[in-house]
Amino acid sequence: MPKPTDIRPPFTRETAIAKVRAAEDAWNTRDPNRVALAYSVNSRWRNRDSFVQGRDQIVAFLTGKWDAEQEYRLAKQLWAFTDNRIAVRFQYEYRNASGKWFRAYGNENWEFDDDGLMRRREASINDYAIDESDRKFHWPMGARPDNDAGLEELVQ
């Protein structure tokens, strides 16, 4: 599977889908340092009510996120694309420190520089408490297996 930075604009449908899957796979590693390398040095984020700028802040943000969101599993789907922008929808599941499970639903808008690094990320996310028996994502920690249902196959 290509690294997110191996895929550069201008995007085609196929390269946009590959970019989304590469990003999903990277985030599922839960490795903040690895994930941050897909973003430009001065990348700007809005994630819910947090505003983040630059790789150091991205690493700090993701470190805190994955400390709080345990057993994190993410699935993304291409929604739309242009030459250097991609919109995705996603869902992820996690449990908090007290063992309560959640599913987060969201949308992201991404903008890339010519080197394929994301220079802007706008994320809107809503968390929904679920029972453990309602979980949809059961693959082992890490990348979602290719034969596991993506979001197109899931309802809600």
DSSP file (Angstrom, degrees, kcal/mol; ACC not computed):
  #  RESIDUE AA STRUCTURE BP1 BP2  ACC     N-H-->O    O-->H-N    N-H-->O    O-->H-N    TCO  KAPPA ALPHA  PHI   PSI    X-CA   Y-CA   Z-CA
    1    1 A M              0   0    0      0, 0.0     2,-0.0     0, 0.0    17,-0.0   0.000 360.0 360.0 360.0 134.7    0.0    0.0    0.0
    2    2 A P        -     0   0    0      0, 0.0     5,-0.0     0, 0.0     0, 0.0  -0.322 360.0-110.8 -70.2 152.9    1.4    3.4   -0.9
    3    3 A K    >   -     0   0    0      1,-0.1     3,-1.8    22,-0.0     4,-0.5  -0.482  34.0-108.7 -72.3 153.9    2.3    6.0    1.8
    4    4 A P  G >  S+     0   0    0      0, 0.0     3,-1.0     0, 0.0    -1,-0.1   0.842 119.3  54.7 -54.8 -33.8    0.0    9.0    1.8
    5    5 A T  G 3  S+     0   0    0      1,-0.2   112,-0.1    17,-0.1    14,-0.0   0.595  91.9  72.2 -79.7  -9.1    2.8   11.2    0.4
    6    6 A D  G <  S+     0   0    0     -3,-1.8     2,-0.6     1,-0.1    -1,-0.2   0.685  88.7  71.0 -73.8 -16.8    3.4    8.9   -2.6
    7    7 A I  S <  S-     0   0    0     -3,-1.0    -1,-0.1    -4,-0.5     4,-0.1  -0.897  70.3-179.5-108.1 118.0    0.1   10.1   -4.1
    8    8 A R        -     0   0    0     -2,-0.6   106,-0.1     2,-0.1   107,-0.1  -0.818  22.4 -64.3-120.3 154.0    0.2   13.7   -5.4
    9    9 A P  S    S+     0   0    0      0, 0.0    75,-0.1     0, 0.0     2,-0.1  -0.340  93.2  71.1 -68.6 159.3   -2.2   16.1   -7.1
   10   10 A P  S    S-     0   0    0      0, 0.0     2,-0.2     0, 0.0    74,-0.2   0.455  81.9-149.6 -76.2 143.5   -3.8   16.5   -9.5
   11   11 A F        -     0   0    0     72,-1.7     2,-0.2    71,-0.5    74,-0.1  -0.554  15.1-164.5 -87.2 145.2   -6.1   13.6   -8.3
   12   12 A T     >  -     0   0    0     -2,-0.2     4,-2.7     1,-0.0     5,-0.2  -0.662  44.5 -97.1-106.1 173.3   -8.1   11.2  -10.4
   13   13 A R  H  > S+     0   0    0     -2,-0.2     4,-2.3     1,-0.2     5,-0.2   0.925 126.4  48.3 -57.2 -43.2  -10.8    9.1   -8.9
   14   14 A E  H  > S+     0   0    0      1,-0.2     4,-2.2     2,-0.2    -1,-0.2   0.915 113.8  44.3 -66.6 -43.5   -8.4    6.2   -8.5
   15   15 A T  H  > S+     0   0    0      2,-0.2     4,-2.4     1,-0.2    -1,-0.2   0.854 112.0  53.4 -72.4 -32.1   -5.6    8.3   -6.9
   16   16 A A  H  X S+     0   0    0     -4,-2.7     4,-2.3     2,-0.2    -2,-0.2   0.925 110.1  47.7 -64.9 -43.5   -8.1   10.1   -4.6
   17   17 A I  H  X S+     0   0    0     -4,-2.3     4,-2.3    -5,-0.2    -2,-0.2   0.921 113.0  48.8 -61.5 -43.6   -9.4    6.7   -3.4
   18   18 A A  H  X S+     0   0    0     -4,-2.2     4,-2.5     1,-0.2    -2,-0.2   0.882 109.7  52.3 -63.8 -38.3   -5.9    5.5   -2.9
   19   19 A K  H  X S+     0   0    0     -4,-2.4     4,-2.2     2,-0.2    -1,-0.2   0.911 109.9  48.7 -63.5 -43.0   -5.0    8.7   -0.9
   20   20 A V  H  X S+     0   0    0     -4,-2.3     4,-2.6     2,-0.2    -2,-0.2   0.924 113.1  46.6 -63.5 -45.3   -8.0    8.2    1.3
   21   21 A R  H  X S+     0   0    0     -4,-2.3     4,-2.8     2,-0.2    -2,-0.2   0.895 110.9  52.1 -66.8 -39.0   -7.1    4.5    2.0
   22   22 A A  H  X S+     0   0    0     -4,-2.5     4,-2.2     2,-0.2    -1,-0.2   0.904 111.2  47.8 -63.0 -40.0   -3.5    5.4    2.6
   23   23 A A  H  X S+     0   0    0     -4,-2.2     4,-2.7     2,-0.2     5,-0.2   0.926 111.2  50.7 -65.4 -44.2   -4.5    8.0    5.2
   24   24 A E  H  X S+     0   0    0     -4,-2.6     4,-2.2     1,-0.2    -2,-0.2   0.941 111.1  48.5 -57.4 -48.3   -6.9    5.5    6.8
   25   25 A D  H  X S+     0   0    0     -4,-2.8     4,-0.5     1,-0.2    -1,-0.2   0.903 111.6  49.6 -60.4 -42.1   -4.1    3.0    7.1
   26   26 A A  H ><>S+     0   0    0     -4,-2.2     3,-1.4     1,-0.2     5,-0.6   0.942 111.2  48.3 -63.8 -47.1   -1.7    5.5    8.6
   27   27 A W  H ><5S+     0   0    0     -4,-2.7     3,-1.5     1,-0.3    -1,-0.2   0.861 104.1  61.2 -62.4 -34.8   -4.2    6.7   11.2
   28   28 A N  H 3<5S+     0   0    0     -4,-2.2   114,-0.5     1,-0.3    -1,-0.3   0.634  91.8  66.9 -69.8 -11.5   -5.0    3.1   12.2
   29   29 A T  T <<5S-     0   0    0     -3,-1.4    -1,-0.3    -4,-0.5    -2,-0.2   0.760  93.9-146.1 -71.8 -23.7   -1.4    2.7   13.2
   30   30 A R  T < 5 +     0   0    0     -3,-1.5    -3,-0.1    -4,-0.5    -2,-0.1   0.812  51.6 139.3  57.7  32.5   -2.0    5.2   16.0
   31   31 A D     >< -     0   0    0     -5,-0.6     4,-2.6     1,-0.2     3,-0.3  -0.880  38.0-166.4-106.8  98.8    1.6    6.4   15.5
   32   32 A P  H  > S+     0   0    0      0, 0.0     4,-2.4     0, 0.0    -1,-0.2   0.850  86.2  52.1 -57.4 -37.5    1.5   10.2   15.8
   33   33 A N  H  > S+     0   0    0      2,-0.2     4,-0.8     1,-0.2    26,-0.1   0.907 112.3  45.1 -67.0 -41.3    5.0   10.7   14.4
   34   34 A R  H >4 S+     0   0    0     -3,-0.3     3,-0.8     1,-0.2     4,-0.3   0.940 114.2  48.6 -65.7 -47.2    4.2    8.6   11.3
   35   35 A V  H >< S+     0   0    0     -4,-2.6     3,-1.9     1,-0.2    -2,-0.2   0.904 104.8  59.6 -60.4 -42.2    0.8   10.2   10.7
   36   36 A A  H >< S+     0   0    0     -4,-2.4     3,-1.8     1,-0.3    -1,-0.2   0.765  90.8  70.3 -60.7 -25.9    2.3   13.7   11.0
   37   37 A L  T << S+     0   0    0     -4,-0.8    -1,-0.3    -3,-0.8    -2,-0.2   0.662  88.4  64.0 -68.2 -14.5    4.7   13.1    8.1
   38   38 A A  T <  S+     0   0    0     -3,-1.9    80,-2.5    -4,-0.3     2,-0.3   0.504  95.5  75.0 -83.2  -3.9    1.7   13.2    5.7
   39   39 A Y  E <  S-a  118   0A   0     -3,-1.8    80,-0.2    78,-0.3    16,-0.1  -0.825  90.7-103.9-111.8 147.2    1.1   16.8    6.6
   40   40 A S  E >   -     0   0A   0     78,-2.3     3,-2.0    -2,-0.3    14,-0.2  -0.236  38.2-105.8 -63.4 158.4    3.1   19.9    5.5
   41   41 A V  E 3  S+     0   0A   0      1,-0.3    14,-1.2    13,-0.1    15,-0.2   0.832 123.1  34.2 -56.0 -34.9    5.5   21.4    8.1
   42   42 A N  E 3  S+     0   0A   0     12,-0.2    -1,-0.3    13,-0.1    -2,-0.1   0.022  87.1 157.9-110.3  26.8    3.1   24.3    8.6
   43   43 A S  E <   -     0   0A   0     -3,-2.0    11,-3.0    10,-0.1     2,-0.4  -0.134  30.5-144.3 -52.1 144.3   -0.2   22.3    8.1
   44   44 A R  E     -aB 120  53A   0     75,-2.0    77,-2.1     9,-0.2     2,-0.4  -0.958  18.4-174.4-118.4 133.2   -3.3   23.9    9.6
   45   45 A W  E     -aB 121  52A   0      7,-3.2     7,-1.6    -2,-0.4     2,-0.4  -0.923  22.9-166.4-124.0 147.9   -6.1   21.9   11.2
   46   46 A R  E     +aB 122  51A   0     75,-2.3    77,-3.3    -2,-0.4     2,-0.5  -0.964  18.8 175.9-122.9 117.1   -9.5   22.5   12.6
   47   47 A N  E >   -aB 123  50A   0      3,-2.6     3,-2.5    -2,-0.4     2,-0.4  -0.933  64.4 -57.2-123.6 104.7  -10.5   19.3   14.5
   48   48 A R  T 3  S-     0   0    0     75,-2.1    75,-0.1    -2,-0.5    78,-0.0  -0.485 122.9 -19.6  57.5-115.6  -13.8   19.8   16.2
   49   49 A D  T 3  S+     0   0    0     -2,-0.4     2,-0.4    -3,-0.1    -1,-0.3   0.203 119.1  99.2-105.9  15.2  -13.1   22.8   18.4
   50   50 A S  E <   -B   47   0A   0     -3,-2.5    -3,-2.6     2,-0.0     2,-0.5  -0.827  55.4-157.6-103.7 141.3   -9.3   22.5   18.3
   51   51 A F  E     -B   46   0A   0     -2,-0.4     2,-0.4    -5,-0.2    -5,-0.2  -0.982  16.4-178.4-119.5 123.3   -7.0   24.5   16.1
   52   52 A V  E     -B   45   0A   0     -7,-1.6    -7,-3.2    -2,-0.5     2,-0.4  -0.937   8.5-172.7-126.3 140.1   -3.6   22.9   15.3
   53   53 A Q  E     +B   44   0A   0     -2,-0.4     4,-0.5    -9,-0.2    -9,-0.2  -0.983  49.8   4.5-138.5 127.8   -0.7   24.2   13.3
   54   54 A G  S  > S-     0   0    0    -11,-3.0     4,-2.0    -2,-0.4   -12,-0.2   0.142  85.3 -78.0  88.1 158.7    2.5   22.4   12.3
   55   55 A R  H  > S+     0   0    0    -14,-1.2     4,-2.8     1,-0.2     5,-0.2   0.858 124.0  57.3 -63.6 -38.3    3.8   18.9   12.8
   56   56 A D  H  > S+     0   0    0    -15,-0.2     4,-2.1     1,-0.2    -1,-0.2   0.923 110.8  43.9 -61.0 -42.3    4.8   19.3   16.4
   57   57 A Q  H  > S+     0   0    0     -4,-0.5     4,-2.7     2,-0.2    -1,-0.2   0.852 111.5  54.7 -70.1 -33.7    1.2   20.3   17.4
   58   58 A I  H  X S+     0   0    0     -4,-2.0     4,-2.9     2,-0.2     5,-0.2   0.941 109.1  47.6 -62.3 -46.8   -0.2   17.5   15.2
   59   59 A V  H  X S+     0   0    0     -4,-2.8     4,-2.4     1,-0.2    -2,-0.2   0.928 113.9  47.1 -60.4 -45.6    2.0   15.0   17.1
   60   60 A A  H  X S+     0   0    0     -4,-2.1     4,-2.0    -5,-0.2    -1,-0.2   0.920 113.5  48.6 -62.7 -43.6    0.9   16.4   20.5
   61   61 A F  H  X S+     0   0    0     -4,-2.7     4,-2.4     1,-0.2    -2,-0.2   0.944 114.1  44.7 -61.0 -49.3   -2.7   16.5   19.4
   62   62 A L  H  X S+     0   0    0     -4,-2.9     4,-2.7     1,-0.2     5,-0.2   0.855 109.2  56.6 -67.4 -34.8   -2.7   12.9   18.1
   63   63 A T  H  X S+     0   0    0     -4,-2.4     4,-1.3    -5,-0.2    -1,-0.2   0.942 112.1  42.2 -60.0 -47.7   -0.8   11.6   21.2
   64   64 A G  H  X S+     0   0    0     -4,-2.0     4,-1.7     2,-0.2    -2,-0.2   0.894 113.1  54.4 -64.9 -40.5   -3.5   13.0   23.5
   65   65 A K  H  X S+     0   0    0     -4,-2.4     4,-2.9     1,-0.2     3,-0.3   0.955 112.1  41.7 -58.3 -53.0   -6.2   11.7   21.2
   66   66 A W  H  < S+     0   0    0     -4,-2.7    -1,-0.2     1,-0.2    -2,-0.2   0.672 109.0  58.8 -78.2 -15.5   -5.0    8.2   21.1
   67   67 A D  H  < S+     0   0    0     -4,-1.3    -1,-0.2    -5,-0.2    -2,-0.2   0.866 117.3  34.6 -69.6 -37.0   -4.2    8.1   24.8
   68   68 A A  H  < S+     0   0    0     -4,-1.7     2,-1.0    -3,-0.3    -2,-0.2   0.827 114.0  59.5 -85.0 -35.0   -7.9    9.0   25.4
   69   69 A E  S >< S-     0   0    0     -4,-2.9     3,-0.6    -5,-0.2    -1,-0.2  -0.766  77.4-170.5-102.2  90.4   -9.4    7.0   22.5
   70   70 A Q  E 3   +C   95   0A   0     25,-2.3    25,-2.6    -2,-1.0     3,-0.1  -0.461  64.2  17.7 -85.5 153.1   -8.4    3.4   23.2
   71   71 A E  E 3  S-     0   0A   0     23,-0.2    -1,-0.2     1,-0.2     2,-0.2   0.852  86.6-172.2  54.9  38.8   -8.9    0.5   20.7
   72   72 A Y  E <   +     0   0A   0     -3,-0.6     2,-0.4    -6,-0.1    70,-0.4  -0.404  12.7 176.8 -65.4 128.2   -9.3    3.1   18.0
   73   73 A R  E     -C   93   0A   0     20,-1.9    20,-2.3    -2,-0.2     2,-0.4  -0.991   7.8-167.7-137.7 129.5  -10.4    1.7   14.6
   74   74 A L  E     -C   92   0A   0     -2,-0.4     2,-0.4    18,-0.2    18,-0.2  -0.912  13.3-173.1-124.5 140.4  -11.2    4.0   11.6
   75   75 A A  E     -C   91   0A   0     16,-2.7    16,-2.2    -2,-0.4     2,-0.3  -0.999  12.4-171.1-130.3 133.0  -12.8    3.6    8.2
   76   76 A K  E     -C   90   0A   0     -2,-0.4     2,-0.4    14,-0.2    75,-0.3  -0.843   5.1-164.8-120.3 156.9  -12.8    6.4    5.6
   77   77 A Q  E     -C   89   0A   0     12,-2.4    12,-2.2    -2,-0.3     2,-0.1  -0.995  28.1-111.2-142.3 136.3  -14.6    6.8    2.3
   78   78 A L  E     +C   88   0A   0     -2,-0.4    10,-0.2    10,-0.2     3,-0.1  -0.428  33.6 173.5 -60.8 134.4  -14.0    9.2   -0.6
   79   79 A W  E     -     0   0A   0      8,-3.2     2,-0.3     1,-0.5     9,-0.2   0.742  61.8 -26.4-108.9 -46.0  -16.9   11.7   -0.9
   80   80 A A  E     -C   87   0A   0      7,-1.6     7,-3.0   -64,-0.1    -1,-0.5  -0.972  57.5-166.6-162.4 164.6  -15.6   14.1   -3.5
   81   81 A F  E     -C   86   0A   0     -2,-0.3     5,-0.2     5,-0.2     2,-0.2  -0.992   8.3-176.0-156.1 158.0  -12.4   15.4   -5.0
   82   82 A T        -     0   0    0      3,-2.6   -71,-0.5    -2,-0.3     3,-0.1  -0.647  60.6 -62.1-133.1-164.2  -10.8   18.1   -7.3
   83   83 A D  S    S+     0   0    0      1,-0.2   -72,-1.7    -2,-0.2     3,-0.0   0.910 130.4   1.7 -52.2 -50.5   -7.3   18.7   -8.5
   84   84 A N  S    S+     0   0    0    -74,-0.2    28,-2.5   -75,-0.1     2,-0.4   0.165 118.7  79.2-128.5  18.9   -5.8   19.2   -5.0
   85   85 A R  E     - D   0 111A   0     26,-0.2    -3,-2.6    -3,-0.1     2,-0.4  -0.968  48.7-173.3-131.0 146.6   -8.7   18.7   -2.6
   86   86 A I  E     -CD  81 110A   0     24,-1.7    24,-3.1    -2,-0.4     2,-0.4  -0.999   8.1-158.7-136.4 137.8  -10.4   15.6   -1.2
   87   87 A A  E     -CD  80 109A   0     -7,-3.0    -8,-3.2    -2,-0.4    -7,-1.6  -0.960  18.9-179.2-113.5 136.7  -13.6   15.4    0.9
   88   88 A V  E     -CD  78 108A   0     20,-2.3    20,-2.3    -2,-0.4     2,-0.3  -0.921  21.7-148.6-131.0 156.2  -14.1   12.2    3.0
   89   89 A R  E     +CD  77 107A   0    -12,-2.2   -12,-2.4    -2,-0.3     2,-0.3  -0.906  29.1 175.2-114.1 154.2  -16.7   10.8    5.3
   90   90 A F  E     -CD  76 106A   0     16,-2.5    16,-2.3    -2,-0.3     2,-0.3  -0.980  24.2-158.2-153.1 162.9  -15.5    8.5    8.1
   91   91 A Q  E     +CD  75 105A   0    -16,-2.2   -16,-2.7    -2,-0.3     2,-0.3  -0.986  14.9 178.2-137.8 144.3  -16.5    6.5   11.1
   92   92 A Y  E     -CD  74 104A   0     12,-1.9    12,-3.4    -2,-0.3     2,-0.4  -0.989  13.9-148.4-142.8 156.9  -14.3    5.3   13.9
   93   93 A E  E     +CD  73 103A   0    -20,-2.3   -20,-1.9    -2,-0.3     2,-0.3  -0.922  24.5 152.4-122.8 148.4  -14.9    3.4   17.2
   94   94 A Y  E     - D   0 102A   0      8,-1.9     8,-2.7    -2,-0.4     2,-0.4  -0.973  32.4-128.7-160.6 166.2  -13.1    3.7   20.4
   95   95 A R  E     -CD  70 101A   0    -25,-2.6   -25,-2.3    -2,-0.3     6,-0.2  -0.955  23.5-130.7-122.3 149.1  -13.5    3.1   24.1
   96   96 A N    >   -     0   0    0      4,-2.4     3,-2.2    -2,-0.4   -27,-0.1  -0.281  39.3 -87.1 -88.7-179.2  -12.7    5.6   26.8
   97   97 A A  T 3  S+     0   0    0      1,-0.3    -1,-0.1   -29,-0.2   -28,-0.1   0.759 128.0  55.1 -62.4 -25.5  -10.7    5.0   30.0
   98   98 A S  T 3  S-     0   0    0      2,-0.1    -1,-0.3     1,-0.0    -3,-0.0   0.436 121.2-106.2 -88.6   2.1  -13.8    3.9   31.9
   99   99 A G  S <  S+     0   0    0     -3,-2.2     2,-0.3     1,-0.3    -2,-0.1   0.454  70.6 143.6  93.5   1.4  -14.6    1.3   29.2
  100  100 A K        -     0   0    0      1,-0.0    -4,-2.4    31,-0.0    -1,-0.3  -0.595  43.1-134.8 -77.9 134.2  -17.5    3.1   27.5
  101  101 A W  E     -DE  95 130A   0     29,-0.6    29,-2.2    -2,-0.3     2,-0.3  -0.633  23.5-177.6 -93.1 148.2  -17.7    2.6   23.7
  102  102 A F  E     -DE  94 129A   0     -8,-2.7    -8,-1.9    27,-0.3     2,-0.4  -0.974  19.7-150.5-138.7 151.3  -18.3    5.3   21.1
  103  103 A R  E     -DE  93 128A   0     25,-2.7    25,-2.3    -2,-0.3     2,-0.5  -0.997  17.6-154.2-118.2 130.7  -18.7    5.6   17.4
  104  104 A A  E     -DE  92 127A   0    -12,-3.4   -12,-1.9    -2,-0.4     2,-0.4  -0.897   5.3-163.2-105.5 132.9  -17.6    8.9   15.9
  105  105 A Y  E     +DE  91 126A   0     21,-2.9    21,-2.8    -2,-0.5     2,-0.3  -0.922  25.1 149.6-111.5 138.3  -19.1   10.1   12.6
  106  106 A G  E     -DE  90 125A   0    -16,-2.3   -16,-2.5    -2,-0.4     2,-0.3  -0.988  38.1-137.2-162.3 172.4  -17.4   12.8   10.6
  107  107 A N  E     -DE  89 124A   0     17,-2.1    17,-2.5    -2,-0.3     2,-0.4  -0.980  19.4-165.6-132.9 144.1  -16.5   14.6    7.5
  108  108 A E  E     -DE  88 123A   0    -20,-2.3   -20,-2.3    -2,-0.3     2,-0.5  -0.980  10.7-155.4-131.4 145.7  -13.1   16.0    6.5
  109  109 A N  E     -DE  87 122A   0     13,-2.1    13,-2.3    -2,-0.4     2,-0.4  -0.991  20.0-167.8-116.8 127.6  -12.0   18.5    3.8
  110  110 A W  E     -DE  86 121A   0    -24,-3.1   -24,-1.7    -2,-0.5     2,-0.4  -0.900  11.7-168.1-118.5 143.3   -8.4   18.1    2.8
  111  111 A E  E     -DE  85 120A   0      9,-2.1     8,-2.6    -2,-0.4     9,-1.6  -1.000  14.2-158.3-129.8 135.5   -6.2   20.4    0.7
  112  112 A F  E     - E   0 118A   0    -28,-2.5     6,-0.2    -2,-0.4     2,-0.1  -0.796  11.3-133.3-116.1 150.9   -2.8   19.3   -0.6
  113  113 A D    >   -     0   0    0      4,-2.7     3,-1.9    -2,-0.3    -1,-0.0  -0.360  46.2 -89.5 -86.6 178.9    0.4   21.0   -1.7
  114  114 A D  T 3  S+     0   0    0      1,-0.3    -1,-0.1     2,-0.1    -2,-0.0   0.727 125.9  59.4 -64.7 -21.6    2.2   19.9   -4.9
  115  115 A D  T 3  S-     0   0    0      2,-0.1    -1,-0.3  -107,-0.1     3,-0.1   0.401 119.6-106.3 -87.2   2.8    4.3   17.3   -3.0
  116  116 A G  S <  S+     0   0    0     -3,-1.9     2,-0.4     1,-0.3  -109,-0.2   0.575  75.8 137.1  84.2   8.9    1.2   15.5   -1.8
  117  117 A L        -     0   0    0   -112,-0.1    -4,-2.7   -78,-0.1     2,-0.5  -0.714  60.2-115.9 -88.3 139.3    1.4   16.8    1.8
  118  118 A M  E     +aE  39 112A   0    -80,-2.5   -78,-2.3    -2,-0.4    -6,-0.3  -0.625  33.7 176.4 -77.1 121.5   -1.8   17.9    3.4
  119  119 A R  E     +     0   0A   0     -8,-2.6   -75,-2.0    -2,-0.5     2,-0.3   0.612  68.1  29.6 -99.8 -14.8   -1.6   21.6    4.1
  120  120 A R  E     +aE  44 111A   0     -9,-1.6    -9,-2.1   -77,-0.2     2,-0.4  -0.989  58.1 179.4-148.0 137.1   -5.1   22.0    5.4
  121  121 A R  E     -aE  45 110A   0    -77,-2.1   -75,-2.3    -2,-0.3     2,-0.5  -0.975   3.4-174.3-139.5 121.6   -7.5   19.7    7.2
  122  122 A E  E     -aE  46 109A   0    -13,-2.3   -13,-2.1    -2,-0.4     2,-0.5  -0.975  13.3-175.6-116.4 117.8  -11.0   20.7    8.4
  123  123 A A  E     -aE  47 108A   0    -77,-3.3   -75,-2.1    -2,-0.5     2,-0.5  -0.960  15.7-172.4-123.5 128.9  -12.8   18.0   10.5
  124  124 A S  E     + E   0 107A   0    -17,-2.5   -17,-2.1    -2,-0.5     2,-0.4  -0.984  21.1 175.4-115.3 124.9  -16.3   18.0   11.8
  125  125 A I  E     - E   0 106A   0     -2,-0.5     2,-0.4   -19,-0.2   -19,-0.2  -0.984  19.4-167.2-138.9 138.8  -17.0   15.0   14.1
  126  126 A N  E     - E   0 105A   0    -21,-2.8   -21,-2.9    -2,-0.4     2,-0.4  -0.995  15.4-144.3-126.3 133.1  -19.8   13.8   16.4
  127  127 A D  E     - E   0 104A   0     -2,-0.4     2,-0.4   -23,-0.2   -23,-0.2  -0.762  12.1-168.3 -96.9 142.7  -19.5   11.1   19.0
  128  128 A Y  E     - E   0 103A   0    -25,-2.3   -25,-2.7    -2,-0.4     2,-0.2  -0.989  22.0-126.6-132.3 120.8  -22.3    8.7   19.7
  129  129 A A  E     + E   0 102A   0     -2,-0.4     2,-0.3   -27,-0.2   -27,-0.3  -0.462  35.4 179.7 -67.6 135.4  -22.3    6.4   22.7
  130  130 A I  E     - E   0 101A   0    -29,-2.2   -29,-0.6    -2,-0.2     2,-0.2  -0.915  31.1-109.4-132.0 159.1  -22.8    2.7   21.7
  131  131 A D    >   -     0   0    0     -2,-0.3     3,-2.1     1,-0.1     4,-0.3  -0.611  35.1-115.5 -79.8 150.4  -23.0   -0.6   23.5
  132  132 A E  G >  S+     0   0    0      1,-0.3     3,-1.5    -2,-0.2    -1,-0.1   0.856 117.5  60.8 -55.4 -34.2  -20.0   -2.9   22.9
  133  133 A S  G 3  S+     0   0    0      1,-0.3    -1,-0.3     3,-0.0     0, 0.0   0.662  97.8  59.7 -68.7 -15.2  -22.4   -5.3   21.2
  134  134 A D  G <  S+     0   0    0     -3,-2.1    -1,-0.3     2,-0.0    -2,-0.2   0.388  76.3 126.7 -92.7   2.4  -23.2   -2.6   18.6
  135  135 A R    <   -     0   0    0     -3,-1.5     3,-0.1    -4,-0.3   -32,-0.1  -0.292  38.3-172.3 -60.9 145.0  -19.6   -2.3   17.4
  136  136 A K        +     0   0    0      1,-0.1     2,-0.8    18,-0.0    -1,-0.1   0.627  67.2  71.2-107.1 -23.9  -19.0   -2.6   13.7
  137  137 A F        +     0   0    0      1,-0.1    -1,-0.1   -64,-0.1    -2,-0.0  -0.846  46.4 149.7-107.3 107.5  -15.2   -2.6   13.6
  138  138 A H        +     0   0    0     -2,-0.8    -1,-0.1    -3,-0.1     3,-0.1   0.329  27.1 123.6-119.6   4.7  -13.7   -5.8   14.9
  139  139 A W  S    S-     0   0    0      1,-0.1     3,-0.1     3,-0.1     5,-0.1  -0.242  73.7 -86.1 -66.5 159.6  -10.5   -6.3   13.0
  140  140 A P        -     0   0    0      0, 0.0    -1,-0.1     0, 0.0    -2,-0.0  -0.247  63.8 -75.4 -59.7 154.3   -7.2   -6.6   14.9
  141  141 A M  S    S+     0   0    0     -3,-0.1     2,-0.3   -68,-0.1   -68,-0.1  -0.203 103.0  41.7 -52.1 141.5   -5.6   -3.3   15.8
  142  142 A G  S    S+     0   0    0   -114,-0.5  -113,-0.1   -70,-0.4    -3,-0.1  -0.777 102.9   5.9 115.0-161.5   -3.9   -1.7   12.8
  143  143 A A  S    S-     0   0    0     -2,-0.3  -118,-0.1     1,-0.1     3,-0.1  -0.191  77.3-107.3 -59.1 142.8   -5.0   -1.4    9.2
  144  144 A R        -     0   0    0    -70,-0.2    -1,-0.1     1,-0.1    -3,-0.0  -0.570  42.9-110.0 -67.3 126.6   -8.5   -2.5    8.2
  145  145 A P    >   -     0   0    0      0, 0.0     3,-1.9     0, 0.0    -1,-0.1  -0.269  21.2-119.8 -59.2 146.7   -8.1   -5.7    6.2
  146  146 A D  T 3  S+     0   0    0      1,-0.3     4,-0.1    -3,-0.1    -2,-0.1   0.801 113.5  52.2 -58.6 -30.5   -9.0   -5.4    2.5
  147  147 A N  T 3  S+     0   0    0      2,-0.1    -1,-0.3     3,-0.0     2,-0.3   0.416  88.0 102.8 -89.5   3.5  -11.8   -7.9    2.8
  148  148 A D  S <  S-     0   0    0     -3,-1.9   -11,-0.0     1,-0.1    -4,-0.0  -0.639  86.7 -94.0 -85.5 144.3  -13.4   -6.1    5.8
  149  149 A A        -     0   0    0     -2,-0.3    -1,-0.1     4,-0.1     2,-0.1  -0.287  39.8-154.2 -58.4 132.6  -16.5   -4.0    5.0
  150  150 A G    >>  -     0   0    0     -4,-0.1     3,-0.8    -3,-0.0     4,-0.5  -0.241  41.1 -80.8 -90.3-170.4  -15.8   -0.4    4.3
  151  151 A L  G >4 S+     0   0    0    -75,-0.3     3,-0.9     1,-0.2   -74,-0.1   0.802 124.1  66.4 -68.0 -29.0  -18.3    2.4    4.9
  152  152 A E  G 34 S+     0   0    0      1,-0.3    -1,-0.2     3,-0.0    -3,-0.1   0.845 104.1  46.4 -60.5 -31.3  -20.2    1.8    1.6
  153  153 A E  G <4 S+     0   0    0     -3,-0.8     2,-0.3     2,-0.1    -1,-0.3   0.600 100.9  83.4 -86.5 -11.6  -21.3   -1.6    3.0
  154  154 A L    <<  -     0   0    0     -3,-0.9     2,-0.4    -4,-0.5   -18,-0.0  -0.717  69.4-140.8 -98.2 143.0  -22.4   -0.2    6.4
  155  155 A V              0   0    0     -2,-0.3    -2,-0.1     1,-0.2    -3,-0.0  -0.859 360.0 360.0 -98.0 136.7  -25.7    1.4    7.2
  156  156 A Q              0   0    0     -2,-0.4    -1,-0.2    -5,-0.0    -5,-0.0   0.424 360.0 360.0  71.2 360.0  -25.5    4.4    9.5
